[in-house]
Amino acid sequence: MSKPKYYITTAIPYATSKPHIGNCYDNVAADLLARWMRMRGFDVKFLAGADEHGQKIETLAAQQGTTPQAFADGITNTMQEVFAAMNVSYDQFIRTTDSYHMAAVSNIFQKLYDQGDIYKSEYEGLYCTPCESFWTQSQLVDGNCPDCNRAVAPAKEEAYFLRQSKYQAWLEQYYEDHPDFIVPQSRKNEMLNSFIKPGLQDLCVSRSTIKWGVPVPFDQKHVMYVSIDVLSNAKKPLGLNGKENSDE
């Protein structure tokens, strides 16, 4: 008899500095759950990883006179050493610079574009470089980024967008038909009332002003934004990239 499957993943740390207590807590807590589920007879797949693309890493590498890849290598190696010292029992560690991850992300982006869910337009807003996020004026807190409280600056660039708005009604119906899909109930309410029902906005999924990232397969002037790159990291071990999984 095959074992019931159980999948768990962490929020993958951004490889801009050495791991901190939050990264360790996240992985140790997930490890505790993974070990418990294995003891209960489940076939557990526990994924960890590192987010190694983006403007911050590109900038920090230039400041240190090295390449983004070399900079990311140093941070991620330290990260893995710390997790190993804590005996974290993940089954796979995926770096967003791994060649098989980049190939899978390119496949996902191309598929979304081919089915009409990604389109090119122009993004204009207030940009926070540390968070790599665009904000509207109404989202700012005391004139600063609502996430990190740092200064923002006007920015405008060509970008590709994901048609999130297309799926608003579908998502609302899905959550209603599957009440246990998001738990606890408070988080489900937050997702519905704070993000979905007010109106889903199409999501910026590429950048044209930086180079350190996964290139858009049909437009080399653009690299993929974290929304596609990093989130696909968690999907890949489940075979959700349209290709066979790799453990290299």
Secondary structure, 3 states (H helix, E strand, C coil): CCCCEEEEECCCCECCCCCCHHHHHHHHHHHHHHHHHHHCCCEEEEEEEEECCCHHHHHHHHHCCCCHHHHHHHHHHHHHHHHHHCCCCCCEEEECCCHHHHHHHHHHHHHHHHCCCEEEEEEEEEEECCCCEEECHHHCECCECCCCCCCCEEEEEEEEEECHHHHHHHHHHHHHHCCCCCCCHHHHHHHHHHHHCCCCCCEECEECCCCCCCEECCEEEEEECHHHHHHHHHHHHHCCCCCCCCCC
